[in-house]
Amino acid sequence: MRIMTVSILLLLTAAFSCASEKGSVHDFIVRTMPLSVRVSECDTLGHFALPKPYSVPCVKGIFQDLFYWDTYFTNAGLIADNNLEQARNNIECIAAMIERLGFMPNASRVDMMQRSQPPYFAPMVDDYFRATGDTVLVRKMMPVIAREYEFWMTERIAPNGLNRYGHNADKEYLLTFFCDVSPRVGVDPSRPYSEPKRIEMSGHLLAEAESGWDFNARFERRCMDYNPVDLNSLLYLYEILMSEYNDMDGKVMEAGKWKERALRRKNLMNKLMKDENGVLLDYDYVNRHISPIFSAASFMPLWVGLADETQAKTTVVNLGRLESRNGIYPCEPGSRDVAYQWDFPNCWSACVLTIVQGLDRYGYGADADRIADKYMGAIEKIYAETGQLWEKYNAEEASVNVKDEYEMPGDFMGWTAGVYSALLARKKNSS
Protein backbone atom coordinates (compact mmCIF):
# COMPACT_ATOMS: atom_id res chain seq x y z
CA MET A 1 0.00 0.00 0.00
CA ARG A 2 1.08 3.53 -0.60
CA ILE A 3 0.02 7.13 -0.91
CA MET A 4 0.48 7.69 -4.61
CA THR A 5 1.26 11.23 -5.79
CA VAL A 6 0.63 11.87 -9.48
CA SER A 7 3.92 13.18 -10.83
CA ILE A 8 4.47 16.89 -11.39
CA LEU A 9 5.30 16.09 -15.00
CA LEU A 10 1.96 14.37 -15.54
CA LEU A 11 0.07 17.25 -13.94
CA LEU A 12 1.86 19.89 -15.99
CA THR A 13 1.50 17.93 -19.22
CA ALA A 14 -2.22 17.40 -18.66
CA ALA A 15 -2.82 20.98 -17.65
CA PHE A 16 -0.83 22.35 -20.62
CA SER A 17 -2.57 20.09 -23.14
CA CYS A 18 -6.00 21.22 -21.97
CA ALA A 19 -5.25 24.87 -21.20
CA SER A 20 -6.27 26.22 -24.58
CA GLU A 21 -9.71 24.57 -24.49
CA LYS A 22 -10.38 24.07 -20.82
CA GLY A 23 -13.31 26.29 -19.89
CA SER A 24 -15.41 25.17 -16.93
CA VAL A 25 -15.58 21.66 -15.51
CA HIS A 26 -19.09 21.31 -16.88
CA ASP A 27 -18.02 22.45 -20.33
CA PHE A 28 -15.34 19.78 -20.21
CA ILE A 29 -17.89 17.14 -19.15
CA VAL A 30 -20.34 18.04 -21.91
CA ARG A 31 -17.54 18.02 -24.47
CA THR A 32 -15.85 14.84 -23.26
CA MET A 33 -18.67 12.56 -22.09
CA PRO A 34 -19.52 11.41 -25.66
CA LEU A 35 -15.94 10.13 -25.95
CA SER A 36 -16.68 7.60 -23.20
CA VAL A 37 -19.38 5.79 -25.21
CA ARG A 38 -18.59 2.39 -26.73
CA VAL A 39 -20.31 -0.20 -28.93
CA SER A 40 -20.16 -4.01 -28.65
CA GLU A 41 -22.37 -5.50 -31.34
CA CYS A 42 -21.35 -9.14 -30.88
CA ASP A 43 -19.69 -11.36 -28.30
CA THR A 44 -15.92 -11.24 -28.52
CA LEU A 45 -13.19 -12.99 -26.59
CA GLY A 46 -13.77 -11.90 -23.01
CA HIS A 47 -16.55 -9.37 -23.68
CA PHE A 48 -20.33 -9.49 -24.04
CA ALA A 49 -22.45 -8.07 -26.82
CA LEU A 50 -24.71 -5.20 -25.75
CA PRO A 51 -27.79 -3.93 -27.59
CA LYS A 52 -27.03 -0.20 -27.41
CA PRO A 53 -24.04 2.12 -27.14
CA TYR A 54 -22.92 2.15 -23.52
CA SER A 55 -20.94 4.43 -21.22
CA VAL A 56 -17.57 3.41 -19.79
CA PRO A 57 -15.78 5.12 -16.91
CA CYS A 58 -12.60 6.16 -18.77
CA VAL A 59 -12.07 7.86 -22.10
CA LYS A 60 -8.96 5.71 -22.61
CA GLY A 61 -6.82 3.24 -20.73
CA ILE A 62 -8.40 0.91 -18.15
CA PHE A 63 -12.13 0.61 -17.37
CA GLN A 64 -13.33 0.22 -20.97
CA ASP A 65 -16.42 -1.85 -20.14
CA LEU A 66 -19.93 -1.22 -18.85
CA PHE A 67 -19.49 -1.25 -15.07
CA TYR A 68 -22.56 -1.85 -12.93
CA TRP A 69 -22.86 0.59 -10.06
CA ASP A 70 -20.61 3.17 -11.71
CA THR A 71 -23.24 3.49 -14.42
CA TYR A 72 -25.93 4.54 -11.97
CA PHE A 73 -23.93 7.65 -11.11
CA THR A 74 -22.95 8.25 -14.73
CA ASN A 75 -26.65 8.16 -15.56
CA ALA A 76 -27.42 10.69 -12.82
CA GLY A 77 -25.25 13.14 -14.71
CA LEU A 78 -26.59 12.19 -18.13
CA ILE A 79 -30.13 12.81 -16.92
CA ALA A 80 -29.11 16.11 -15.30
CA ASP A 81 -27.58 17.17 -18.64
CA ASN A 82 -30.70 16.03 -20.52
CA ASN A 83 -28.82 13.27 -22.37
CA LEU A 84 -31.78 10.98 -21.89
CA GLU A 85 -31.03 8.82 -24.92
CA GLN A 86 -27.68 7.67 -23.55
CA ALA A 87 -29.14 7.22 -20.08
CA ARG A 88 -31.77 4.91 -21.57
CA ASN A 89 -29.13 3.10 -23.62
CA ASN A 90 -27.25 2.27 -20.44
CA ILE A 91 -30.43 0.97 -18.82
CA GLU A 92 -31.16 -1.23 -21.85
CA CYS A 93 -27.62 -2.64 -21.75
CA ILE A 94 -27.76 -3.57 -18.07
CA ALA A 95 -31.21 -5.07 -18.61
CA ALA A 96 -29.80 -7.21 -21.43
CA MET A 97 -27.09 -8.54 -19.14
CA ILE A 98 -29.61 -9.37 -16.41
CA GLU A 99 -31.89 -11.10 -18.91
CA ARG A 100 -28.98 -13.10 -20.26
CA LEU A 101 -27.27 -14.10 -16.99
CA GLY A 102 -29.88 -13.56 -14.27
CA PHE A 103 -27.78 -10.78 -12.71
CA MET A 104 -25.59 -7.87 -13.74
CA PRO A 105 -21.90 -8.76 -13.38
CA ASN A 106 -19.34 -6.34 -12.01
CA ALA A 107 -18.82 -5.33 -15.66
CA SER A 108 -19.64 -6.60 -19.15
CA ARG A 109 -16.57 -8.85 -19.15
CA VAL A 110 -16.40 -12.61 -18.92
CA ASP A 111 -13.72 -12.44 -16.24
CA MET A 112 -16.06 -10.40 -14.00
CA MET A 113 -18.97 -12.85 -14.09
CA GLN A 114 -17.97 -14.23 -10.70
CA ARG A 115 -19.55 -11.30 -8.86
CA SER A 116 -22.09 -8.54 -9.24
CA GLN A 117 -21.93 -5.05 -7.69
CA PRO A 118 -24.31 -3.02 -5.50
CA PRO A 119 -27.76 -3.35 -7.11
CA TYR A 120 -28.61 0.04 -8.55
CA PHE A 121 -30.64 -1.11 -11.56
CA ALA A 122 -34.08 -0.40 -10.06
CA PRO A 123 -33.19 3.15 -8.93
CA MET A 124 -31.57 3.70 -12.33
CA VAL A 125 -34.88 2.86 -14.00
CA ASP A 126 -36.74 5.01 -11.47
CA ASP A 127 -34.53 8.05 -12.05
CA TYR A 128 -35.26 7.82 -15.77
CA PHE A 129 -38.96 7.38 -15.07
CA ARG A 130 -39.08 10.44 -12.79
CA ALA A 131 -37.29 12.49 -15.47
CA THR A 132 -39.43 11.35 -18.41
CA GLY A 133 -42.70 9.89 -17.12
CA ASP A 134 -41.99 6.87 -19.37
CA THR A 135 -44.33 4.24 -17.95
CA VAL A 136 -43.72 2.00 -20.98
CA LEU A 137 -40.07 1.59 -20.01
CA VAL A 138 -41.00 0.93 -16.39
CA ARG A 139 -43.38 -1.86 -17.39
CA LYS A 140 -40.74 -3.31 -19.71
CA MET A 141 -38.16 -3.30 -16.91
CA MET A 142 -40.32 -4.62 -14.08
CA PRO A 143 -39.69 -8.31 -14.95
CA VAL A 144 -35.98 -7.53 -15.22
CA ILE A 145 -35.95 -5.87 -11.81
CA ALA A 146 -37.80 -8.86 -10.36
CA ARG A 147 -35.34 -11.29 -11.94
CA GLU A 148 -32.31 -9.48 -10.52
CA TYR A 149 -34.02 -9.25 -7.13
CA GLU A 150 -34.48 -13.04 -7.22
CA PHE A 151 -30.73 -13.45 -7.75
CA TRP A 152 -29.99 -11.47 -4.60
CA MET A 153 -32.68 -13.31 -2.63
CA THR A 154 -31.46 -16.77 -3.60
CA GLU A 155 -27.73 -16.42 -4.19
CA ARG A 156 -26.88 -13.73 -1.63
CA ILE A 157 -29.13 -14.42 1.34
CA ALA A 158 -27.89 -14.92 4.91
CA PRO A 159 -29.51 -17.26 7.46
CA ASN A 160 -31.11 -14.31 9.28
CA GLY A 161 -33.13 -13.26 6.21
CA LEU A 162 -31.03 -10.23 5.32
CA ASN A 163 -28.67 -10.09 2.37
CA ARG A 164 -24.91 -10.27 2.03
CA TYR A 165 -22.34 -9.99 -0.71
CA GLY A 166 -20.80 -13.14 -2.17
CA HIS A 167 -19.44 -14.66 -5.37
CA ASN A 168 -20.05 -17.28 -8.06
CA ALA A 169 -16.43 -18.40 -8.43
CA ASP A 170 -14.99 -21.89 -8.62
CA LYS A 171 -11.88 -23.13 -6.83
CA GLU A 172 -9.48 -22.33 -9.65
CA TYR A 173 -10.71 -18.76 -9.99
CA LEU A 174 -10.51 -18.20 -6.23
CA LEU A 175 -6.92 -19.39 -6.05
CA THR A 176 -5.92 -17.11 -8.91
CA PHE A 177 -7.87 -14.17 -7.47
CA PHE A 178 -6.15 -14.62 -4.12
CA CYS A 179 -2.72 -14.23 -5.69
CA ASP A 180 -3.84 -11.24 -7.74
CA VAL A 181 -5.55 -9.14 -5.07
CA SER A 182 -4.30 -10.21 -1.65
CA PRO A 183 -1.38 -7.71 -1.78
CA ARG A 184 -3.98 -4.93 -2.00
CA VAL A 185 -5.07 -5.75 1.55
CA GLY A 186 -1.61 -6.35 2.96
CA VAL A 187 -1.61 -10.14 2.61
CA ASP A 188 1.53 -11.79 1.21
CA PRO A 189 0.36 -14.52 -1.19
CA SER A 190 3.76 -16.25 -0.96
CA ARG A 191 3.13 -17.19 2.68
CA PRO A 192 2.38 -20.89 3.23
CA TYR A 193 -1.40 -20.63 3.60
CA SER A 194 -3.16 -23.93 3.05
CA GLU A 195 -5.30 -24.25 -0.05
CA PRO A 196 -8.58 -24.25 1.93
CA LYS A 197 -7.44 -21.08 3.74
CA ARG A 198 -6.56 -19.38 0.46
CA ILE A 199 -9.99 -20.27 -0.92
CA GLU A 200 -11.73 -18.99 2.20
CA MET A 201 -9.79 -15.71 2.25
CA SER A 202 -10.23 -15.22 -1.48
CA GLY A 203 -13.99 -15.77 -1.23
CA HIS A 204 -14.30 -12.95 1.28
CA LEU A 205 -12.14 -10.66 -0.88
CA LEU A 206 -14.20 -11.47 -3.97
CA ALA A 207 -17.37 -10.68 -2.03
CA GLU A 208 -15.81 -7.39 -1.00
CA ALA A 209 -15.10 -6.69 -4.68
CA GLU A 210 -18.82 -7.29 -5.26
CA SER A 211 -19.57 -4.65 -2.62
CA GLY A 212 -17.95 -2.05 -4.88
CA TRP A 213 -15.88 -0.87 -1.89
CA ASP A 214 -12.79 -2.85 -2.78
CA PHE A 215 -11.22 -2.63 -0.34
CA ASN A 216 -12.29 -1.11 2.99
CA ALA A 217 -12.21 -1.47 6.76
CA ARG A 218 -15.92 -2.21 7.24
CA PHE A 219 -15.83 -5.99 6.89
CA GLU A 220 -12.53 -7.02 8.56
CA ARG A 221 -11.72 -8.97 5.37
CA ARG A 222 -14.71 -11.24 6.19
CA CYS A 223 -17.23 -9.66 3.85
CA MET A 224 -19.44 -12.73 3.47
CA ASP A 225 -20.02 -12.74 7.25
CA TYR A 226 -21.75 -9.34 7.12
CA ASN A 227 -25.18 -7.97 6.30
CA PRO A 228 -24.13 -4.62 4.76
CA VAL A 229 -26.39 -1.68 5.54
CA ASP A 230 -26.05 -0.26 2.01
CA LEU A 231 -26.89 -3.53 0.23
CA ASN A 232 -29.98 -4.10 2.37
CA SER A 233 -31.05 -0.50 1.94
CA LEU A 234 -30.84 -0.88 -1.83
CA LEU A 235 -32.91 -4.06 -1.79
CA TYR A 236 -35.46 -2.30 0.43
CA LEU A 237 -35.70 0.29 -2.36
CA TYR A 238 -36.26 -2.49 -4.92
CA GLU A 239 -39.16 -3.72 -2.81
CA ILE A 240 -40.65 -0.25 -2.40
CA LEU A 241 -40.35 0.59 -6.10
CA MET A 242 -41.84 -2.70 -7.20
CA SER A 243 -44.72 -2.11 -4.80
CA GLU A 244 -45.28 1.33 -6.35
CA TYR A 245 -45.03 0.08 -9.93
CA ASN A 246 -47.47 -2.77 -9.34
CA ASP A 247 -49.83 -0.37 -7.62
CA MET A 248 -49.53 1.93 -10.65
CA ASP A 249 -50.71 -0.99 -12.79
CA GLY A 250 -53.59 -1.76 -10.47
CA LYS A 251 -52.03 -5.03 -9.26
CA VAL A 252 -52.98 -4.47 -5.66
CA MET A 253 -52.16 -7.94 -4.33
CA GLU A 254 -48.75 -8.01 -5.97
CA ALA A 255 -48.03 -4.51 -4.71
CA GLY A 256 -48.95 -5.65 -1.22
CA LYS A 257 -46.50 -8.57 -1.39
CA TRP A 258 -43.63 -6.26 -2.28
CA LYS A 259 -44.63 -3.84 0.47
CA GLU A 260 -44.65 -6.70 3.00
CA ARG A 261 -41.12 -7.65 1.93
CA ALA A 262 -39.97 -4.09 2.43
CA LEU A 263 -41.54 -3.90 5.90
CA ARG A 264 -40.00 -7.23 6.90
CA ARG A 265 -36.57 -6.05 5.81
CA LYS A 266 -36.95 -2.70 7.55
CA ASN A 267 -37.93 -4.40 10.81
CA LEU A 268 -35.01 -6.83 10.60
CA MET A 269 -32.53 -4.05 9.89
CA ASN A 270 -33.82 -2.04 12.83
CA LYS A 271 -33.64 -5.09 15.05
CA LEU A 272 -30.10 -6.15 14.14
CA MET A 273 -28.20 -3.13 12.80
CA LYS A 274 -28.90 -0.30 15.27
CA ASP A 275 -26.17 1.07 17.47
CA GLU A 276 -26.96 2.58 20.86
CA ASN A 277 -27.90 5.88 19.22
CA GLY A 278 -30.14 4.39 16.56
CA VAL A 279 -27.69 4.64 13.63
CA LEU A 280 -27.77 1.63 11.31
CA LEU A 281 -24.43 -0.12 10.76
CA ASP A 282 -23.21 -3.26 9.00
CA TYR A 283 -24.12 -6.40 10.98
CA ASP A 284 -21.74 -9.33 11.51
CA TYR A 285 -24.33 -12.09 11.51
CA VAL A 286 -21.74 -14.80 12.24
CA ASN A 287 -20.53 -13.19 15.48
CA ARG A 288 -23.81 -11.36 16.10
CA HIS A 289 -22.65 -7.79 16.57
CA ILE A 290 -22.62 -4.58 14.57
CA SER A 291 -19.47 -3.31 12.90
CA PRO A 292 -17.40 -0.79 14.88
CA ILE A 293 -16.74 1.13 11.64
CA PHE A 294 -18.98 4.12 10.93
CA SER A 295 -19.14 4.72 7.19
CA ALA A 296 -21.00 6.54 4.44
CA ALA A 297 -23.08 3.38 4.05
CA SER A 298 -25.02 4.43 7.16
CA PHE A 299 -26.56 7.24 5.11
CA MET A 300 -28.10 4.80 2.64
CA PRO A 301 -31.22 4.31 4.83
CA LEU A 302 -31.79 8.06 4.32
CA TRP A 303 -31.20 7.83 0.58
CA VAL A 304 -33.82 5.09 0.15
CA GLY A 305 -36.30 6.53 2.67
CA LEU A 306 -36.02 3.67 5.17
CA ALA A 307 -35.01 5.79 8.18
CA ASP A 308 -37.58 7.40 10.41
CA GLU A 309 -37.15 11.06 11.37
CA THR A 310 -35.36 10.24 14.64
CA GLN A 311 -32.91 7.89 12.92
CA ALA A 312 -32.26 10.45 10.22
CA LYS A 313 -31.53 13.16 12.79
CA THR A 314 -29.20 10.88 14.73
CA THR A 315 -27.35 9.88 11.57
CA VAL A 316 -26.94 13.50 10.49
CA VAL A 317 -25.53 14.37 13.92
CA ASN A 318 -22.74 11.93 13.10
CA LEU A 319 -21.96 13.45 9.69
CA GLY A 320 -18.93 15.24 11.13
CA ARG A 321 -17.25 11.88 11.71
CA LEU A 322 -16.90 11.56 7.92
CA GLU A 323 -16.71 15.17 6.81
CA SER A 324 -13.40 16.83 5.96
CA ARG A 325 -12.28 20.20 4.64
CA ASN A 326 -12.88 19.19 1.02
CA GLY A 327 -15.38 16.37 1.05
CA ILE A 328 -16.25 13.22 2.94
CA TYR A 329 -14.45 10.00 3.72
CA PRO A 330 -15.99 6.59 2.98
CA CYS A 331 -15.09 5.43 6.50
CA GLU A 332 -14.46 7.32 9.70
CA PRO A 333 -10.69 7.80 10.20
CA GLY A 334 -9.14 5.40 12.68
CA SER A 335 -6.39 2.91 13.31
CA ARG A 336 -5.99 0.37 10.47
CA ASP A 337 -3.66 -2.53 9.87
CA VAL A 338 -3.52 -1.67 6.18
CA ALA A 339 -4.11 1.37 3.97
CA TYR A 340 -7.41 0.88 2.13
CA GLN A 341 -8.49 3.03 -0.79
CA TRP A 342 -12.12 3.17 0.43
CA ASP A 343 -10.96 5.00 3.51
CA PHE A 344 -9.35 8.23 4.78
CA PRO A 345 -8.20 10.46 3.12
CA ASN A 346 -9.98 9.53 -0.12
CA CYS A 347 -13.32 10.88 -1.31
CA TRP A 348 -15.49 8.87 -3.72
CA SER A 349 -18.27 10.40 -5.82
CA ALA A 350 -20.77 7.62 -5.12
CA CYS A 351 -20.73 8.37 -1.39
CA VAL A 352 -21.10 12.09 -1.99
CA LEU A 353 -24.24 11.88 -4.12
CA THR A 354 -26.09 9.43 -1.90
CA ILE A 355 -25.27 11.46 1.22
CA VAL A 356 -26.32 14.76 -0.37
CA GLN A 357 -29.57 13.29 -1.69
CA GLY A 358 -30.25 11.51 1.59
CA LEU A 359 -29.81 14.78 3.49
CA ASP A 360 -32.10 16.56 1.02
CA ARG A 361 -34.74 13.88 1.40
CA TYR A 362 -35.04 14.48 5.15
CA GLY A 363 -34.86 18.26 5.02
CA TYR A 364 -31.20 18.81 5.91
CA GLY A 365 -30.62 21.13 2.98
CA ALA A 366 -27.90 23.23 4.58
CA ASP A 367 -25.80 20.15 5.30
CA ALA A 368 -26.43 18.87 1.79
CA ASP A 369 -25.37 22.23 0.33
CA ARG A 370 -22.15 22.18 2.31
CA ILE A 371 -21.14 18.67 1.21
CA ALA A 372 -22.09 19.36 -2.41
CA ASP A 373 -20.12 22.62 -2.44
CA LYS A 374 -17.05 20.91 -1.00
CA TYR A 375 -17.18 18.20 -3.66
CA MET A 376 -17.70 20.59 -6.54
CA GLY A 377 -15.00 22.93 -5.27
CA ALA A 378 -12.51 20.09 -4.99
CA ILE A 379 -13.29 18.80 -8.49
CA GLU A 380 -12.90 22.33 -9.89
CA LYS A 381 -9.57 22.85 -8.14
CA ILE A 382 -8.18 19.52 -9.30
CA TYR A 383 -9.39 20.10 -12.84
CA ALA A 384 -7.74 23.53 -12.89
CA GLU A 385 -4.46 21.93 -11.79
CA THR A 386 -4.51 18.80 -13.96
CA GLY A 387 -6.91 19.39 -16.84
CA GLN A 388 -8.63 16.10 -15.99
CA LEU A 389 -11.22 14.38 -13.86
CA TRP A 390 -10.12 11.47 -11.69
CA GLU A 391 -11.61 8.35 -10.12
CA LYS A 392 -11.26 9.68 -6.55
CA TYR A 393 -9.47 12.47 -4.72
CA ASN A 394 -7.85 13.37 -1.42
CA ALA A 395 -10.58 14.95 0.71
CA GLU A 396 -8.12 16.68 3.01
CA GLU A 397 -6.09 18.42 0.33
CA ALA A 398 -8.49 18.52 -2.65
CA SER A 399 -5.70 16.86 -4.63
CA VAL A 400 -4.91 13.61 -6.43
CA ASN A 401 -2.54 12.57 -3.64
CA VAL A 402 -4.65 9.51 -2.86
CA LYS A 403 -4.39 6.09 -1.29
CA ASP A 404 -4.18 3.74 -4.26
CA GLU A 405 -4.43 -0.03 -4.51
CA TYR A 406 -3.81 0.29 -8.26
CA GLU A 407 -2.63 3.21 -10.35
CA MET A 408 -5.48 5.69 -10.46
CA PRO A 409 -6.63 6.23 -14.04
CA GLY A 410 -6.75 9.66 -15.61
CA ASP A 411 -9.11 10.53 -18.46
CA PHE A 412 -11.83 9.49 -16.02
CA MET A 413 -15.43 10.53 -16.58
CA GLY A 414 -17.79 7.97 -15.05
CA TRP A 415 -19.19 8.80 -11.68
CA THR A 416 -16.94 11.82 -11.15
CA ALA A 417 -18.50 13.61 -14.12
CA GLY A 418 -21.95 12.20 -13.39
CA VAL A 419 -22.04 13.37 -9.78
CA TYR A 420 -20.62 16.79 -10.65
CA SER A 421 -23.34 17.34 -13.27
CA ALA A 422 -26.05 16.08 -10.92
CA LEU A 423 -24.91 18.41 -8.13
CA LEU A 424 -24.59 21.33 -10.53
CA ALA A 425 -28.18 20.77 -11.69
CA ARG A 426 -29.27 20.55 -8.03
CA LYS A 427 -27.59 23.88 -7.34
CA LYS A 428 -29.20 25.58 -10.34
CA ASN A 429 -32.62 24.21 -9.45
CA SER A 430 -32.41 25.48 -5.88
CA SER A 431 -31.25 28.98 -6.78
N, C-alpha and C positions, 0 to 999 in steps of 0.2 A: 504494500500500500504506500501511497505517497500523495503529497500535495503537488499537483502538476501545474506549473506556471507556463502558459503559452508564451513562446519565445518572443522577445522584443522584435526580432526580425519578422516573424509571422504577423505580428500586430501592425507593424509599420507597412509591410507589403500589402496587407488586406486594406488598411485604411487608405493608402495611396491609390490602390487600384479602384477604389469606390468613390474617392473624393470628388471626382468631377461630376458624378451622377447621383450622389448620395441622397439629398433631400431628407425628408422625415423618415422615421422608422416605418410609419404606415405606408408612405409612398414606396419604400423598398419592398414591403410585404406585398402590396398590390402588384408591383412590377415583377416580383420574383416568384410568387406562389405558383403561377402557371408552369414554371420550370420544374416543379416537383411532382408533376403528373406523369404517370407511366401507363403503358398499355401491355397487357399479356393475353393475347388472343387464343393461345393454345398452351396445353401443358408442355413444359420443357424440363430438361434435367434439373430437378431440384425445386422447380417453381410451378405454381398452379395457374391455370387459365382463369381469367376474371372477365365478367361480362361487360364491364364498362371501364373507362379510364379511371385510375385510382391515384390517390395522393400518397406520397412517401415522405418520410421525415426529412431527408436530406436531398439537396439539389444534386450533389455528386458524392462519391465516396461510399461509405457504409450506409446501412439503413435504406436500401433501395427496394423494399417490399412494402406491402400493405400491412402495417402493424395495428394490432387490435385497439388497445385502449388509447394509444396515441391519436388514433383517427377520430375519436370522440372530440378531443380538444381541437384538433385541426378543423373539424366540422363546425365547432362553435365559432371559430373565426370566419370560416367560409359563409356561414349564415349571417353573421354580423356584417360582412362585406357584400351581402346580397348575391353571393355566388352560389345560388341554390341548386343549379344544375350539377356542379361538382360535389356538393354536399349529398345530393341524392345518389350520384354515381357511387360514392363511397359506401352509402347504405346498401345499395344493390349488390356491391361486391362482397361485403361482409355477409349479407343474406345468402349469397350463392355459396360461400364457404360453409355456412351453417347447414344449408340444405344438403350439401355434398357430404360433409363429415359428421354432422350432428353437433358440432361446436365450432367456434372460431378459434383457430390456433393462434399462438403468439404472433405469428405473421404468416403471410401467404407463401411459405417455404416448406418443403418436405421435411427439412431437418428441424422444424419448429412445431411439428405435429404432436410432440410428446407433452405439450402443455398448452393451456389457453392463456388468457390474461383477464384482469378484472372485467366483469361483464357490463359493458356500457352500451350494448346494442339497443336495448329498449329505450334508454334515455336519448340515444342518438336519433331514433325514430321519432320520439316525442318532441325533441327540439325542432325537428323539421316540420312536424305536424303543427306545432304552436306558431311557427313562422309562416306557414302556407295555408293551413286549414285543409290539407290534403287527406281527407278521410279514406280515399281510395288506396293510398299507399299504406295507411294504418291497417286497413283490413287485409291487404296483401301480406303485410309483415306479421300480423298476429300469430299465424301458425309457426312462423320462423322463431318468433320470440318464445313461444311455448315449447318449441323443440329444443332451443338452447337451454331454457329453464330446466327441462327434463334432464339434460346432461348434468347440470350442477346438482340436481336433486337425487341423481342416481350414482354418479361417479365421484362426487365431491361432498358427500354427506357424512357428518360425524355421528357417533352413537347417541349424542344428546339431542339430535334433531336440527342443529344448526349446521352451517356449511363451513368447509375448510378448503384450502388450496391443496393440490395434489399433482399427479402426473400420469401419463399413459405409457411410460417407457419400459422397455425390456431390460434384462440384465446387462446385455452388451452395451446398450446406450448409456445406462447409468454408470458403468465403469469408465467409459470414455468421458462422460460429462464430468465425473469426479476429477479426473486428471486435468481437464480443461479449466474448470472454474474454481476448484478448491483454493488456489493461491489468492483469489480475490477476497476470500474471507480469512486469510491468514493460516490456512491449513497446507502443510507441506505434503504433496501427494507421493513423495518418495519415501515417506515414513512407512514402516511395516504394518499398516492396518490390514486386518484380515479382509478377505473378499466380502463376507457378509457385512462387515462394518463399513466398507467403502460403499456398498450398495445402499445401506441405510442412510449414511451421511449424504450421499448423492441424491437420494430421493427427497430429502428435506430441502436441499439446495435447489433442486429442480422445481419443487413446489413454491419455493420463494421466488424463483424466476417467474412462475405463473402469477405471483402476486403483483408483478410489475415493479415492486420495490426491491430490485436485486442490486445490492443486498443491503440489509438494514439491521438495526438492533432490536426490533420488536419481538422477533420470534426465537431468539437464542439459538439460531441455526437448527431449530426443530419446528419448522413451519407447519408440517402436517399435524402437529399436536395442538394447533391453535384454531379457534374460531375467530377469524379476523373481523373487527368491527366494520371495516369498510366493505368487505365482501358481503356480509350479511345485510348491511344497509342497502347495498345495490340490489340484492335479491328481494328485499322488502319493496323496493321501488318497482321491480318487475311485477310483483304481485299487485301492487296498488294500480299500476298502469293497466295491467290486463283486466283488473276489475272495472276500471273506468271505460276501457274500450268495449268490453262486453256489455256494460250498461248502456253505452252509446248505441249499440246495436240491438238493444232491447232484450238481451239474453240475461235476464235477471238472475236465474239460478246459477249460471256459470259465473256471473259477476260476483255473486255471493260466495262461491267457493274460493275465488281468488282473494276476496276480502278476508275470509276466515284464515287463509294461509298467512296473509300479512299480519293479522292480529296475533296469531299463534307465534310467529317469529318475533314480533315486537315484545310480547310478554316474556318469551324465553331470553331475549337479549337483555331486557330489564332485570330479569331474575339472576342471570349469570355474569353479566359484563359490568355492572355498576361498581364504581369505587365508593368510598365512604361519603363523597360529596355528590354522587349521582351522575358523574361523568362515565360514559361508556368506553371501555377499553377492550383490547383483545383478550380472549379467554383461553387459557391453557386447560383444555378439557381433560387431558391425561392426568395432570397434577392438581386439577380443580382449583385454580386461582387465576386472578386477572394478571395481566402483564404489568410489570413496574414501569414500563416505558410509555410516557405520554407522547402522542404523535398527532400529526395532522389528520390521521384516520378518525380520530374522535370527533371531528367536525362533520363527518359524513352523515350521521343521524340528523344533523341540521339540514344538510344539502337535500336529503330525500324526504324531509318532513316527518321523520319518525320521532324526534324528540318532543317532549312537552315543553311548555314555556319555562318551567323551573329548570329542567335539564339544559335547555338552551342557554339560560342565563348563567348557570354554573359553568358550562363549557366555555362561554365567552369570557368569564372571569379569568379563566386559565389561558387565554390567548397569549398573554405576555410570556408564557413559558416557551413559546415557539417563535415569537416575534423578535426581529432584529432591526438594525438600523436601515437595512435595505431590502427587507423581505421577511420570509418566514422559513424556518427549518422544518424538514420532514419530521424529525424527532427532537424532543427536548435535549439540549446538551447535557452530557454527563460522562462518567468514566466508561470507557470501552476497552475491550481487549484487542480491537482491530479497528482500522479506519474504514468505515462504510461510506459509500457515496450517497446513500439515502439517509443522510445525517448531517449534523453541523459540520462545516459552515454552509453547505450547499442549499440552494433554493431551486425547487422544481415547479414548473408551470402548472402541472396538474393539481398540486396541493393548493396553489394560490387561487385558482378559479373556483374550486369547490368550497374553499373557506369563504371567499368573498360572496359567493352566491348563497351559501348557507347563512352567513350573517345578514345579508339582505332579506332573506326569507323570513327571518324572525325579528326584523325591525331594527337591527344594529347597523344602520346605514353609515354612521360616522366611523365605526371600526372598519367596515367594508371599504369605505373611501380611503382610509389610511393605508390599508394593506394593498389595495389596487394602485394607489399613487406610488407607493414604495416600489412595487414591481415594475410599473411602467417607467419610473424614473431610472431604475437600475438598467433596464433594457435599453433605454435611450442613451445612457452614459456609455454602456459597453459598445453599443453600435457606433457611437461617435468615435470611440477609441479604436475599434477594430474593423468597422465596415461590414460586420456580420452579425447574425443571430447565432446563438449557441444552445446546446441541449440543456444546460443548467448554468447557474452562476453562483459566485460566492456572495452570500447574503449579508456578510459583515462589510465587505469592501465594495460591493457592486462591481466585481471584476470577474475575470475568467480564471482566477487562481483557485481552482476547485479541487476537492478530493475526487480522484479518478480511480476507477477499477479497470478502465480501458481508456485509450486516448480519446478525449472528447472530440467529436466531429465538428468541424466548421461547416459552412454552407448549410446550416440547419434551419429549417422552417418549422414544420411539424407543430407541436404544441406550443412552442415559444411564440411563433407568429400567430397561431390561433387564439391563444389566451390574450396576447396583446390586443388584437383586433376586437375580441369580445369585450375587454375592459374599456377600450377606447369608445366603443359603441355605447357601453353602459354609462360612461362619463358624459357623452354627448346627449344621451336621452334624459339624464337627470339634471342637465343644466338649463 
